[in-house]
Amino acid sequence: MYVGVGARRGVAAAEVLELVERTLTEAGVRGLRPAALATAEAKAGEGGLVEAAAELGVPLRVYGAGALAGVAVPDPSAAALAAVGTPAVAEAAALLAAGEGGVLAVGKRKSARVTCAVAYGPA
């Protein structure tokens, strides 16, 4: 399973981790560790995302805006498009990380400064 995350600048790792936990619970896999967190290349150095991935003990995979924009998602965002140049970060990043045949298990969920989605890779 792969968790896609988007975040506003300056987000705290605690907020990222809390939303990841809630979203994994909703996916029915509470307590399991994802294979990776995934986000937009523009957020690769965002401290809260880097720290959250480190606390989970997983890599932070990053994807360019062009790759993310090429992924069809159920809930595109004008705010994401304005901020990082793609209409989807969390859902698209989760699906890209899951690889070809990946399936969105939980669509975009939001907190005040974070978005999160979960995708599964092919069996």
Jmol script that loads the backbone (N, CA, C; Angstrom):
load data "model"
ATOM      1  N   MET A   1       0.846  -1.161   0.000  1.00  0.00           N
ATOM      2  CA  MET A   1       0.000   0.000   0.000  1.00  0.00           C
ATOM      3  C   MET A   1       0.894   1.226   0.000  1.00  0.00           C
ATOM      4  N   TYR A   2       0.429   2.273  -0.636  1.00  0.00           N
ATOM      5  CA  TYR A   2       1.183   3.512  -0.804  1.00  0.00           C
ATOM      6  C   TYR A   2       0.309   4.681  -0.400  1.00  0.00           C
ATOM      7  N   VAL A   3       0.909   5.630   0.286  1.00  0.00           N
ATOM      8  CA  VAL A   3       0.177   6.799   0.757  1.00  0.00           C
ATOM      9  C   VAL A   3       0.683   8.024   0.014  1.00  0.00           C
ATOM     10  N   GLY A   4      -0.210   8.684  -0.696  1.00  0.00           N
ATOM     11  CA  GLY A   4       0.099   9.944  -1.345  1.00  0.00           C
ATOM     12  C   GLY A   4      -0.240  11.079  -0.401  1.00  0.00           C
ATOM     13  N   VAL A   5       0.637  12.073  -0.328  1.00  0.00           N
ATOM     14  CA  VAL A   5       0.401  13.212   0.556  1.00  0.00           C
ATOM     15  C   VAL A   5       0.713  14.521  -0.154  1.00  0.00           C
ATOM     16  N   GLY A   6      -0.092  15.491   0.142  1.00  0.00           N
ATOM     17  CA  GLY A   6       0.154  16.863  -0.284  1.00  0.00           C
ATOM     18  C   GLY A   6       0.103  17.711   0.973  1.00  0.00           C
ATOM     19  N   ALA A   7       0.811  18.825   0.971  1.00  0.00           N
ATOM     20  CA  ALA A   7       0.842  19.641   2.185  1.00  0.00           C
ATOM     21  C   ALA A   7       1.141  21.087   1.860  1.00  0.00           C
ATOM     22  N   ARG A   8       0.661  21.936   2.718  1.00  0.00           N
ATOM     23  CA  ARG A   8       1.012  23.349   2.636  1.00  0.00           C
ATOM     24  C   ARG A   8       2.385  23.554   3.246  1.00  0.00           C
ATOM     25  N   ARG A   9       3.035  24.589   2.815  1.00  0.00           N
ATOM     26  CA  ARG A   9       4.374  24.921   3.320  1.00  0.00           C
ATOM     27  C   ARG A   9       4.340  25.069   4.843  1.00  0.00           C
ATOM     28  N   GLY A  10       5.345  24.505   5.493  1.00  0.00           N
ATOM     29  CA  GLY A  10       5.471  24.633   6.934  1.00  0.00           C
ATOM     30  C   GLY A  10       4.652  23.663   7.755  1.00  0.00           C
ATOM     31  N   VAL A  11       4.036  22.678   7.132  1.00  0.00           N
ATOM     32  CA  VAL A  11       3.206  21.724   7.871  1.00  0.00           C
ATOM     33  C   VAL A  11       4.064  20.933   8.858  1.00  0.00           C
ATOM     34  N   ALA A  12       3.481  20.624   9.995  1.00  0.00           N
ATOM     35  CA  ALA A  12       4.174  19.829  11.016  1.00  0.00           C
ATOM     36  C   ALA A  12       4.028  18.341  10.708  1.00  0.00           C
ATOM     37  N   ALA A  13       5.061  17.580  11.016  1.00  0.00           N
ATOM     38  CA  ALA A  13       5.022  16.129  10.812  1.00  0.00           C
ATOM     39  C   ALA A  13       3.864  15.502  11.582  1.00  0.00           C
ATOM     40  N   ALA A  14       3.564  16.026  12.765  1.00  0.00           N
ATOM     41  CA  ALA A  14       2.476  15.469  13.576  1.00  0.00           C
ATOM     42  C   ALA A  14       1.149  15.513  12.827  1.00  0.00           C
ATOM     43  N   GLU A  15       0.886  16.599  12.108  1.00  0.00           N
ATOM     44  CA  GLU A  15      -0.371  16.694  11.353  1.00  0.00           C
ATOM     45  C   GLU A  15      -0.380  15.703  10.200  1.00  0.00           C
ATOM     46  N   VAL A  16       0.766  15.541   9.536  1.00  0.00           N
ATOM     47  CA  VAL A  16       0.871  14.566   8.443  1.00  0.00           C
ATOM     48  C   VAL A  16       0.605  13.166   8.983  1.00  0.00           C
ATOM     49  N   LEU A  17       1.272  12.813  10.069  1.00  0.00           N
ATOM     50  CA  LEU A  17       1.133  11.473  10.638  1.00  0.00           C
ATOM     51  C   LEU A  17      -0.279  11.196  11.123  1.00  0.00           C
ATOM     52  N   GLU A  18      -0.921  12.196  11.706  1.00  0.00           N
ATOM     53  CA  GLU A  18      -2.296  12.014  12.203  1.00  0.00           C
ATOM     54  C   GLU A  18      -3.241  11.723  11.041  1.00  0.00           C
ATOM     55  N   LEU A  19      -3.112  12.464   9.945  1.00  0.00           N
ATOM     56  CA  LEU A  19      -3.996  12.225   8.803  1.00  0.00           C
ATOM     57  C   LEU A  19      -3.671  10.896   8.126  1.00  0.00           C
ATOM     58  N   VAL A  20      -2.408  10.549   8.033  1.00  0.00           N
ATOM     59  CA  VAL A  20      -2.037   9.252   7.473  1.00  0.00           C
ATOM     60  C   VAL A  20      -2.678   8.134   8.294  1.00  0.00           C
ATOM     61  N   GLU A  21      -2.581   8.218   9.610  1.00  0.00           N
ATOM     62  CA  GLU A  21      -3.174   7.207  10.495  1.00  0.00           C
ATOM     63  C   GLU A  21      -4.685   7.099  10.284  1.00  0.00           C
ATOM     64  N   ARG A  22      -5.371   8.243  10.248  1.00  0.00           N
ATOM     65  CA  ARG A  22      -6.824   8.223  10.029  1.00  0.00           C
ATOM     66  C   ARG A  22      -7.174   7.602   8.687  1.00  0.00           C
ATOM     67  N   THR A  23      -6.405   7.933   7.660  1.00  0.00           N
ATOM     68  CA  THR A  23      -6.689   7.443   6.316  1.00  0.00           C
ATOM     69  C   THR A  23      -6.404   5.947   6.217  1.00  0.00           C
ATOM     70  N   LEU A  24      -5.340   5.482   6.860  1.00  0.00           N
ATOM     71  CA  LEU A  24      -5.061   4.040   6.879  1.00  0.00           C
ATOM     72  C   LEU A  24      -6.144   3.287   7.640  1.00  0.00           C
ATOM     73  N   THR A  25      -6.651   3.877   8.706  1.00  0.00           N
ATOM     74  CA  THR A  25      -7.760   3.264   9.438  1.00  0.00           C
ATOM     75  C   THR A  25      -8.967   3.126   8.526  1.00  0.00           C
ATOM     76  N   GLU A  26      -9.254   4.171   7.772  1.00  0.00           N
ATOM     77  CA  GLU A  26     -10.381   4.130   6.845  1.00  0.00           C
ATOM     78  C   GLU A  26     -10.178   3.071   5.757  1.00  0.00           C
ATOM     79  N   ALA A  27      -8.922   2.844   5.379  1.00  0.00           N
ATOM     80  CA  ALA A  27      -8.610   1.823   4.373  1.00  0.00           C
ATOM     81  C   ALA A  27      -8.678   0.415   4.961  1.00  0.00           C
ATOM     82  N   GLY A  28      -8.850   0.329   6.290  1.00  0.00           N
ATOM     83  CA  GLY A  28      -8.940  -0.973   6.940  1.00  0.00           C
ATOM     84  C   GLY A  28      -7.591  -1.595   7.247  1.00  0.00           C
ATOM     85  N   VAL A  29      -6.543  -0.780   7.260  1.00  0.00           N
ATOM     86  CA  VAL A  29      -5.197  -1.306   7.499  1.00  0.00           C
ATOM     87  C   VAL A  29      -4.496  -0.534   8.622  1.00  0.00           C
ATOM     88  N   ARG A  30      -5.247  -0.159   9.630  1.00  0.00           N
ATOM     89  CA  ARG A  30      -4.686   0.591  10.750  1.00  0.00           C
ATOM     90  C   ARG A  30      -3.529  -0.189  11.361  1.00  0.00           C
ATOM     91  N   GLY A  31      -2.451   0.509  11.643  1.00  0.00           N
ATOM     92  CA  GLY A  31      -1.296  -0.111  12.257  1.00  0.00           C
ATOM     93  C   GLY A  31      -0.298  -0.690  11.267  1.00  0.00           C
ATOM     94  N   LEU A  32      -0.687  -0.863  10.018  1.00  0.00           N
ATOM     95  CA  LEU A  32       0.256  -1.341   9.012  1.00  0.00           C
ATOM     96  C   LEU A  32       1.050  -0.167   8.474  1.00  0.00           C
ATOM     97  N   ARG A  33       2.275  -0.430   8.119  1.00  0.00           N
ATOM     98  CA  ARG A  33       3.137   0.610   7.583  1.00  0.00           C
ATOM     99  C   ARG A  33       3.052   0.600   6.063  1.00  0.00           C
ATOM    100  N   PRO A  34       2.861   1.763   5.445  1.00  0.00           N
ATOM    101  CA  PRO A  34       2.857   1.808   3.978  1.00  0.00           C
ATOM    102  C   PRO A  34       4.250   1.496   3.436  1.00  0.00           C
ATOM    103  N   ALA A  35       4.321   1.148   2.165  1.00  0.00           N
ATOM    104  CA  ALA A  35       5.610   0.897   1.520  1.00  0.00           C
ATOM    105  C   ALA A  35       6.358   2.204   1.294  1.00  0.00           C
ATOM    106  N   ALA A  36       5.616   3.295   1.132  1.00  0.00           N
ATOM    107  CA  ALA A  36       6.222   4.607   0.891  1.00  0.00           C
ATOM    108  C   ALA A  36       5.185   5.696   1.056  1.00  0.00           C
ATOM    109  N   LEU A  37       5.670   6.900   1.330  1.00  0.00           N
ATOM    110  CA  LEU A  37       4.867   8.106   1.169  1.00  0.00           C
ATOM    111  C   LEU A  37       5.264   8.665  -0.186  1.00  0.00           C
ATOM    112  N   ALA A  38       4.335   9.298  -0.863  1.00  0.00           N
ATOM    113  CA  ALA A  38       4.615   9.856  -2.190  1.00  0.00           C
ATOM    114  C   ALA A  38       4.012  11.245  -2.278  1.00  0.00           C
ATOM    115  N   THR A  39       4.705  12.137  -2.991  1.00  0.00           N
ATOM    116  CA  THR A  39       4.254  13.522  -3.093  1.00  0.00           C
ATOM    117  C   THR A  39       4.781  14.158  -4.369  1.00  0.00           C
ATOM    118  N   ALA A  40       4.468  15.424  -4.528  1.00  0.00           N
ATOM    119  CA  ALA A  40       4.946  16.197  -5.671  1.00  0.00           C
ATOM    120  C   ALA A  40       6.406  16.580  -5.470  1.00  0.00           C
ATOM    121  N   GLU A  41       7.147  16.607  -6.553  1.00  0.00           N
ATOM    122  CA  GLU A  41       8.552  16.995  -6.514  1.00  0.00           C
ATOM    123  C   GLU A  41       8.744  18.349  -5.817  1.00  0.00           C
ATOM    124  N   ALA A  42       7.798  19.256  -6.016  1.00  0.00           N
ATOM    125  CA  ALA A  42       7.877  20.580  -5.403  1.00  0.00           C
ATOM    126  C   ALA A  42       7.836  20.513  -3.878  1.00  0.00           C
ATOM    127  N   LYS A  43       7.374  19.404  -3.322  1.00  0.00           N
ATOM    128  CA  LYS A  43       7.273  19.247  -1.866  1.00  0.00           C
ATOM    129  C   LYS A  43       8.353  18.332  -1.300  1.00  0.00           C
ATOM    130  N   ALA A  44       9.330  17.945  -2.116  1.00  0.00           N
ATOM    131  CA  ALA A  44      10.358  16.984  -1.706  1.00  0.00           C
ATOM    132  C   ALA A  44      11.138  17.428  -0.477  1.00  0.00           C
ATOM    133  N   GLY A  45      11.338  18.723  -0.304  1.00  0.00           N
ATOM    134  CA  GLY A  45      12.099  19.224   0.833  1.00  0.00           C
ATOM    135  C   GLY A  45      11.254  19.724   1.972  1.00  0.00           C
ATOM    136  N   GLU A  46       9.954  19.511   1.909  1.00  0.00           N
ATOM    137  CA  GLU A  46       9.052  19.986   2.961  1.00  0.00           C
ATOM    138  C   GLU A  46       9.331  19.209   4.245  1.00  0.00           C
ATOM    139  N   GLY A  47       9.789  19.910   5.269  1.00  0.00           N
ATOM    140  CA  GLY A  47      10.231  19.273   6.500  1.00  0.00           C
ATOM    141  C   GLY A  47       9.239  18.319   7.135  1.00  0.00           C
ATOM    142  N   GLY A  48       7.970  18.705   7.186  1.00  0.00           N
ATOM    143  CA  GLY A  48       6.957  17.853   7.804  1.00  0.00           C
ATOM    144  C   GLY A  48       6.762  16.545   7.059  1.00  0.00           C
ATOM    145  N   LEU A  49       6.861  16.578   5.734  1.00  0.00           N
ATOM    146  CA  LEU A  49       6.729  15.347   4.944  1.00  0.00           C
ATOM    147  C   LEU A  49       7.964  14.468   5.108  1.00  0.00           C
ATOM    148  N   VAL A  50       9.132  15.082   5.054  1.00  0.00           N
ATOM    149  CA  VAL A  50      10.387  14.340   5.214  1.00  0.00           C
ATOM    150  C   VAL A  50      10.432  13.677   6.591  1.00  0.00           C
ATOM    151  N   GLU A  51      10.065  14.432   7.617  1.00  0.00           N
ATOM    152  CA  GLU A  51      10.081  13.906   8.986  1.00  0.00           C
ATOM    153  C   GLU A  51       9.039  12.801   9.162  1.00  0.00           C
ATOM    154  N   ALA A  52       7.854  12.966   8.582  1.00  0.00           N
ATOM    155  CA  ALA A  52       6.812  11.930   8.691  1.00  0.00           C
ATOM    156  C   ALA A  52       7.278  10.628   8.053  1.00  0.00           C
ATOM    157  N   ALA A  53       7.880  10.707   6.873  1.00  0.00           N
ATOM    158  CA  ALA A  53       8.388   9.502   6.216  1.00  0.00           C
ATOM    159  C   ALA A  53       9.460   8.840   7.084  1.00  0.00           C
ATOM    160  N   ALA A  54      10.337   9.651   7.665  1.00  0.00           N
ATOM    161  CA  ALA A  54      11.389   9.104   8.520  1.00  0.00           C
ATOM    162  C   ALA A  54      10.801   8.420   9.756  1.00  0.00           C
ATOM    163  N   GLU A  55       9.794   9.043  10.356  1.00  0.00           N
ATOM    164  CA  GLU A  55       9.158   8.440  11.539  1.00  0.00           C
ATOM    165  C   GLU A  55       8.472   7.129  11.199  1.00  0.00           C
ATOM    166  N   LEU A  56       7.915   7.040  10.001  1.00  0.00           N
ATOM    167  CA  LEU A  56       7.285   5.792   9.562  1.00  0.00           C
ATOM    168  C   LEU A  56       8.311   4.764   9.092  1.00  0.00           C
ATOM    169  N   GLY A  57       9.531   5.229   8.835  1.00  0.00           N
ATOM    170  CA  GLY A  57      10.572   4.337   8.359  1.00  0.00           C
ATOM    171  C   GLY A  57      10.404   3.936   6.908  1.00  0.00           C
ATOM    172  N   VAL A  58       9.846   4.858   6.111  1.00  0.00           N
ATOM    173  CA  VAL A  58       9.598   4.576   4.694  1.00  0.00           C
ATOM    174  C   VAL A  58      10.207   5.682   3.833  1.00  0.00           C
ATOM    175  N   PRO A  59      10.462   5.380   2.563  1.00  0.00           N
ATOM    176  CA  PRO A  59      10.974   6.429   1.678  1.00  0.00           C
ATOM    177  C   PRO A  59       9.894   7.455   1.331  1.00  0.00           C
ATOM    178  N   LEU A  60      10.349   8.645   0.991  1.00  0.00           N
ATOM    179  CA  LEU A  60       9.465   9.676   0.440  1.00  0.00           C
ATOM    180  C   LEU A  60       9.738   9.716  -1.056  1.00  0.00           C
ATOM    181  N   ARG A  61       8.810   9.198  -1.840  1.00  0.00           N
ATOM    182  CA  ARG A  61       8.951   9.202  -3.294  1.00  0.00           C
ATOM    183  C   ARG A  61       8.361  10.494  -3.837  1.00  0.00           C
ATOM    184  N   VAL A  62       9.022  11.058  -4.833  1.00  0.00           N
ATOM    185  CA  VAL A  62       8.535  12.312  -5.400  1.00  0.00           C
ATOM    186  C   VAL A  62       8.325  12.162  -6.904  1.00  0.00           C
ATOM    187  N   TYR A  63       7.318  12.857  -7.403  1.00  0.00           N
ATOM    188  CA  TYR A  63       6.953  12.822  -8.817  1.00  0.00           C
ATOM    189  C   TYR A  63       6.783  14.240  -9.330  1.00  0.00           C
ATOM    190  N   GLY A  64       7.221  14.466 -10.550  1.00  0.00           N
ATOM    191  CA  GLY A  64       7.080  15.765 -11.177  1.00  0.00           C
ATOM    192  C   GLY A  64       5.625  16.099 -11.473  1.00  0.00           C
ATOM    193  N   ALA A  65       5.361  17.397 -11.618  1.00  0.00           N
ATOM    194  CA  ALA A  65       3.997  17.865 -11.887  1.00  0.00           C
ATOM    195  C   ALA A  65       3.433  17.244 -13.157  1.00  0.00           C
ATOM    196  N   GLY A  66       4.259  17.075 -14.182  1.00  0.00           N
ATOM    197  CA  GLY A  66       3.784  16.478 -15.430  1.00  0.00           C
ATOM    198  C   GLY A  66       3.312  15.054 -15.250  1.00  0.00           C
ATOM    199  N   ALA A  67       4.069  14.259 -14.504  1.00  0.00           N
ATOM    200  CA  ALA A  67       3.674  12.869 -14.245  1.00  0.00           C
ATOM    201  C   ALA A  67       2.384  12.828 -13.429  1.00  0.00           C
ATOM    202  N   LEU A  68       2.295  13.662 -12.403  1.00  0.00           N
ATOM    203  CA  LEU A  68       1.086  13.694 -11.569  1.00  0.00           C
ATOM    204  C   LEU A  68      -0.129  14.128 -12.375  1.00  0.00           C
ATOM    205  N   ALA A  69       0.049  15.126 -13.236  1.00  0.00           N
ATOM    206  CA  ALA A  69      -1.066  15.641 -14.034  1.00  0.00           C
ATOM    207  C   ALA A  69      -1.574  14.603 -15.031  1.00  0.00           C
ATOM    208  N   GLY A  70      -0.743  13.632 -15.376  1.00  0.00           N
ATOM    209  CA  GLY A  70      -1.139  12.594 -16.322  1.00  0.00           C
ATOM    210  C   GLY A  70      -1.971  11.485 -15.709  1.00  0.00           C
ATOM    211  N   VAL A  71      -2.225  11.541 -14.406  1.00  0.00           N
ATOM    212  CA  VAL A  71      -2.994  10.505 -13.718  1.00  0.00           C
ATOM    213  C   VAL A  71      -4.428  10.988 -13.522  1.00  0.00           C
ATOM    214  N   ALA A  72      -5.381  10.215 -14.008  1.00  0.00           N
ATOM    215  CA  ALA A  72      -6.796  10.550 -13.816  1.00  0.00           C
ATOM    216  C   ALA A  72      -7.181  10.267 -12.366  1.00  0.00           C
ATOM    217  N   VAL A  73      -7.783  11.257 -11.723  1.00  0.00           N
ATOM    218  CA  VAL A  73      -8.207  11.114 -10.329  1.00  0.00           C
ATOM    219  C   VAL A  73      -9.660  11.558 -10.183  1.00  0.00           C
ATOM    220  N   PRO A  74     -10.344  11.062  -9.150  1.00  0.00           N
ATOM    221  CA  PRO A  74     -11.754  11.419  -8.979  1.00  0.00           C
ATOM    222  C   PRO A  74     -11.995  12.816  -8.428  1.00  0.00           C
ATOM    223  N   ASP A  75     -10.987  13.428  -7.817  1.00  0.00           N
ATOM    224  CA  ASP A  75     -11.216  14.702  -7.125  1.00  0.00           C
ATOM    225  C   ASP A  75     -10.102  15.713  -7.395  1.00  0.00           C
ATOM    226  N   PRO A  76      -9.979  16.210  -8.638  1.00  0.00           N
ATOM    227  CA  PRO A  76      -8.930  17.196  -8.933  1.00  0.00           C
ATOM    228  C   PRO A  76      -9.158  18.499  -8.160  1.00  0.00           C
ATOM    229  N   SER A  77      -8.071  19.263  -7.996  1.00  0.00           N
ATOM    230  CA  SER A  77      -8.130  20.464  -7.173  1.00  0.00           C
ATOM    231  C   SER A  77      -7.514  21.659  -7.886  1.00  0.00           C
ATOM    232  N   ALA A  78      -8.262  22.741  -7.966  1.00  0.00           N
ATOM    233  CA  ALA A  78      -7.734  23.974  -8.533  1.00  0.00           C
ATOM    234  C   ALA A  78      -6.630  24.539  -7.638  1.00  0.00           C
ATOM    235  N   ALA A  79      -6.731  24.323  -6.330  1.00  0.00           N
ATOM    236  CA  ALA A  79      -5.714  24.818  -5.397  1.00  0.00           C
ATOM    237  C   ALA A  79      -4.380  24.110  -5.636  1.00  0.00           C
ATOM    238  N   ALA A  80      -4.414  22.807  -5.848  1.00  0.00           N
ATOM    239  CA  ALA A  80      -3.173  22.066  -6.131  1.00  0.00           C
ATOM    240  C   ALA A  80      -2.581  22.521  -7.459  1.00  0.00           C
ATOM    241  N   LEU A  81      -3.428  22.735  -8.441  1.00  0.00           N
ATOM    242  CA  LEU A  81      -2.958  23.192  -9.741  1.00  0.00           C
ATOM    243  C   LEU A  81      -2.226  24.526  -9.605  1.00  0.00           C
ATOM    244  N   ALA A  82      -2.795  25.444  -8.835  1.00  0.00           N
ATOM    245  CA  ALA A  82      -2.169  26.748  -8.639  1.00  0.00           C
ATOM    246  C   ALA A  82      -0.875  26.646  -7.830  1.00  0.00           C
ATOM    247  N   ALA A  83      -0.848  25.749  -6.856  1.00  0.00           N
ATOM    248  CA  ALA A  83       0.305  25.659  -5.958  1.00  0.00           C
ATOM    249  C   ALA A  83       1.493  24.903  -6.546  1.00  0.00           C
ATOM    250  N   VAL A  84       1.222  23.776  -7.220  1.00  0.00           N
ATOM    251  CA  VAL A  84       2.336  22.934  -7.679  1.00  0.00           C
ATOM    252  C   VAL A  84       2.256  22.530  -9.141  1.00  0.00           C
ATOM    253  N   GLY A  85       1.268  23.063  -9.871  1.00  0.00           N
ATOM    254  CA  GLY A  85       1.210  22.832 -11.304  1.00  0.00           C
ATOM    255  C   GLY A  85       0.559  21.536 -11.736  1.00  0.00           C
ATOM    256  N   THR A  86      -0.204  20.903 -10.858  1.00  0.00           N
ATOM    257  CA  THR A  86      -0.937  19.688 -11.191  1.00  0.00           C
ATOM    258  C   THR A  86      -2.260  19.695 -10.433  1.00  0.00           C
ATOM    259  N   PRO A  87      -3.322  19.197 -11.053  1.00  0.00           N
ATOM    260  CA  PRO A  87      -4.617  19.216 -10.371  1.00  0.00           C
ATOM    261  C   PRO A  87      -4.778  18.157  -9.285  1.00  0.00           C
ATOM    262  N   ALA A  88      -3.768  17.332  -9.079  1.00  0.00           N
ATOM    263  CA  ALA A  88      -3.859  16.306  -8.039  1.00  0.00           C
ATOM    264  C   ALA A  88      -2.469  15.983  -7.522  1.00  0.00           C
ATOM    265  N   VAL A  89      -2.346  15.902  -6.210  1.00  0.00           N
ATOM    266  CA  VAL A  89      -1.084  15.479  -5.613  1.00  0.00           C
ATOM    267  C   VAL A  89      -1.295  14.160  -4.871  1.00  0.00           C
ATOM    268  N   ALA A  90      -2.080  14.146  -3.813  1.00  0.00           N
ATOM    269  CA  ALA A  90      -2.205  12.957  -2.967  1.00  0.00           C
ATOM    270  C   ALA A  90      -2.678  11.736  -3.750  1.00  0.00           C
ATOM    271  N   GLU A  91      -3.801  11.857  -4.443  1.00  0.00           N
ATOM    272  CA  GLU A  91      -4.329  10.700  -5.176  1.00  0.00           C
ATOM    273  C   GLU A  91      -3.396  10.272  -6.298  1.00  0.00           C
ATOM    274  N   ALA A  92      -2.916  11.225  -7.073  1.00  0.00           N
ATOM    275  CA  ALA A  92      -2.044  10.903  -8.201  1.00  0.00           C
ATOM    276  C   ALA A  92      -0.727  10.297  -7.722  1.00  0.00           C
ATOM    277  N   ALA A  93      -0.140  10.850  -6.665  1.00  0.00           N
ATOM    278  CA  ALA A  93       1.127  10.325  -6.150  1.00  0.00           C
ATOM    279  C   ALA A  93       0.957   8.909  -5.612  1.00  0.00           C
ATOM    280  N   ALA A  94      -0.140   8.659  -4.905  1.00  0.00           N
ATOM    281  CA  ALA A  94      -0.397   7.303  -4.394  1.00  0.00           C
ATOM    282  C   ALA A  94      -0.502   6.309  -5.545  1.00  0.00           C
ATOM    283  N   LEU A  95      -1.225   6.688  -6.598  1.00  0.00           N
ATOM    284  CA  LEU A  95      -1.390   5.795  -7.744  1.00  0.00           C
ATOM    285  C   LEU A  95      -0.078   5.581  -8.497  1.00  0.00           C
ATOM    286  N   LEU A  96       0.711   6.627  -8.664  1.00  0.00           N
ATOM    287  CA  LEU A  96       2.007   6.460  -9.322  1.00  0.00           C
ATOM    288  C   LEU A  96       2.918   5.550  -8.506  1.00  0.00           C
ATOM    289  N   ALA A  97       2.936   5.726  -7.198  1.00  0.00           N
ATOM    290  CA  ALA A  97       3.777   4.889  -6.345  1.00  0.00           C
ATOM    291  C   ALA A  97       3.336   3.425  -6.398  1.00  0.00           C
ATOM    292  N   ALA A  98       2.027   3.204  -6.514  1.00  0.00           N
ATOM    293  CA  ALA A  98       1.496   1.839  -6.562  1.00  0.00           C
ATOM    294  C   ALA A  98       1.862   1.134  -7.861  1.00  0.00           C
ATOM    295  N   GLY A  99       2.161   1.888  -8.887  1.00  0.00           N
ATOM    296  CA  GLY A  99       2.584   1.306 -10.156  1.00  0.00           C
ATOM    297  C   GLY A  99       1.417   0.972 -11.070  1.00  0.00           C
ATOM    298  N   GLU A 100       1.763   0.470 -12.245  1.00  0.00           N
ATOM    299  CA  GLU A 100       0.746   0.126 -13.234  1.00  0.00           C
ATOM    300  C   GLU A 100      -0.229  -0.880 -12.639  1.00  0.00           C
ATOM    301  N   GLY A 101      -1.503  -0.608 -12.793  1.00  0.00           N
ATOM    302  CA  GLY A 101      -2.525  -1.472 -12.222  1.00  0.00           C
ATOM    303  C   GLY A 101      -2.887  -1.114 -10.800  1.00  0.00           C
ATOM    304  N   GLY A 102      -2.291  -0.039 -10.264  1.00  0.00           N
ATOM    305  CA  GLY A 102      -2.622   0.390  -8.910  1.00  0.00           C
ATOM    306  C   GLY A 102      -4.072   0.837  -8.813  1.00  0.00           C
ATOM    307  N   VAL A 103      -4.628   0.674  -7.624  1.00  0.00           N
ATOM    308  CA  VAL A 103      -6.035   0.996  -7.383  1.00  0.00           C
ATOM    309  C   VAL A 103      -6.132   1.943  -6.198  1.00  0.00           C
ATOM    310  N   LEU A 104      -6.920   2.987  -6.353  1.00  0.00           N
ATOM    311  CA  LEU A 104      -7.144   3.931  -5.271  1.00  0.00           C
ATOM    312  C   LEU A 104      -8.078   3.287  -4.247  1.00  0.00           C
ATOM    313  N   ALA A 105      -7.579   3.085  -3.031  1.00  0.00           N
ATOM    314  CA  ALA A 105      -8.371   2.456  -1.974  1.00  0.00           C
ATOM    315  C   ALA A 105      -9.150   3.491  -1.175  1.00  0.00           C
ATOM    316  N   VAL A 106      -8.509   4.626  -0.901  1.00  0.00           N
ATOM    317  CA  VAL A 106      -9.157   5.731  -0.193  1.00  0.00           C
ATOM    318  C   VAL A 106      -8.777   7.006  -0.928  1.00  0.00           C
ATOM    319  N   GLY A 107      -9.782   7.698  -1.428  1.00  0.00           N
ATOM    320  CA  GLY A 107      -9.545   8.959  -2.115  1.00  0.00           C
ATOM    321  C   GLY A 107      -9.090  10.038  -1.153  1.00  0.00           C
ATOM    322  N   LYS A 108      -8.869  11.196  -1.704  1.00  0.00           N
ATOM    323  CA  LYS A 108      -8.297  12.324  -0.957  1.00  0.00           C
ATOM    324  C   LYS A 108      -9.070  12.619   0.324  1.00  0.00           C
ATOM    325  N   ARG A 109      -8.324  12.688   1.421  1.00  0.00           N
ATOM    326  CA  ARG A 109      -8.832  13.115   2.723  1.00  0.00           C
ATOM    327  C   ARG A 109      -8.033  14.342   3.116  1.00  0.00           C
ATOM    328  N   LYS A 110      -8.644  15.221   3.890  1.00  0.00           N
ATOM    329  CA  LYS A 110      -7.992  16.492   4.206  1.00  0.00           C
ATOM    330  C   LYS A 110      -7.982  16.775   5.694  1.00  0.00           C
ATOM    331  N   SER A 111      -6.937  17.474   6.106  1.00  0.00           N
ATOM    332  CA  SER A 111      -6.898  18.129   7.412  1.00  0.00           C
ATOM    333  C   SER A 111      -6.680  19.605   7.092  1.00  0.00           C
ATOM    334  N   ALA A 112      -6.327  20.400   8.061  1.00  0.00           N
ATOM    335  CA  ALA A 112      -6.153  21.832   7.805  1.00  0.00           C
ATOM    336  C   ALA A 112      -5.045  22.112   6.794  1.00  0.00           C
ATOM    337  N   ARG A 113      -3.947  21.337   6.817  1.00  0.00           N
ATOM    338  CA  ARG A 113      -2.795  21.653   5.971  1.00  0.00           C
ATOM    339  C   ARG A 113      -2.265  20.467   5.166  1.00  0.00           C
ATOM    340  N   VAL A 114      -2.968  19.331   5.212  1.00  0.00           N
ATOM    341  CA  VAL A 114      -2.479  18.110   4.563  1.00  0.00           C
ATOM    342  C   VAL A 114      -3.604  17.444   3.779  1.00  0.00           C
ATOM    343  N   THR A 115      -3.244  16.809   2.660  1.00  0.00           N
ATOM    344  CA  THR A 115      -4.157  15.900   1.966  1.00  0.00           C
ATOM    345  C   THR A 115      -3.480  14.540   1.910  1.00  0.00           C
ATOM    346  N   CYS A 116      -4.293  13.503   1.850  1.00  0.00           N
ATOM    347  CA  CYS A 116      -3.755  12.148   1.920  1.00  0.00           C
ATOM    348  C   CYS A 116      -4.674  11.219   1.141  1.00  0.00           C
ATOM    349  N   ALA A 117      -4.096  10.201   0.479  1.00  0.00           N
ATOM    350  CA  ALA A 117      -4.860   9.172  -0.217  1.00  0.00           C
ATOM    351  C   ALA A 117      -4.069   7.878  -0.157  1.00  0.00           C
ATOM    352  N   VAL A 118      -4.762   6.750  -0.298  1.00  0.00           N
ATOM    353  CA  VAL A 118      -4.121   5.433  -0.225  1.00  0.00           C
ATOM    354  C   VAL A 118      -4.414   4.659  -1.498  1.00  0.00           C
ATOM    355  N   ALA A 119      -3.374   4.029  -2.034  1.00  0.00           N
ATOM    356  CA  ALA A 119      -3.532   3.160  -3.211  1.00  0.00           C
ATOM    357  C   ALA A 119      -2.811   1.846  -2.959  1.00  0.00           C
ATOM    358  N   TYR A 120      -3.331   0.797  -3.576  1.00  0.00           N
ATOM    359  CA  TYR A 120      -2.709  -0.520  -3.513  1.00  0.00           C
ATOM    360  C   TYR A 120      -2.109  -0.843  -4.856  1.00  0.00           C
ATOM    361  N   GLY A 121      -0.964  -1.517  -4.829  1.00  0.00           N
ATOM    362  CA  GLY A 121      -0.356  -2.009  -6.053  1.00  0.00           C
ATOM    363  C   GLY A 121      -1.022  -3.306  -6.466  1.00  0.00           C
ATOM    364  N   PRO A 122      -0.765  -3.765  -7.694  1.00  0.00           N
ATOM    365  CA  PRO A 122      -1.359  -5.022  -8.144  1.00  0.00           C
ATOM    366  C   PRO A 122      -0.848  -6.182  -7.306  1.00  0.00           C
ATOM    367  N   ALA A 123      -1.692  -7.157  -7.127  1.00  0.00           N
ATOM    368  CA  ALA A 123      -1.341  -8.327  -6.289  1.00  0.00           C
ATOM    369  C   ALA A 123      -0.286  -9.182  -6.944  1.00  0.00           C
TER     370      ALA A 123
END
end "model"
wireframe off; spacefill off
backbone 0.3
color backbone group
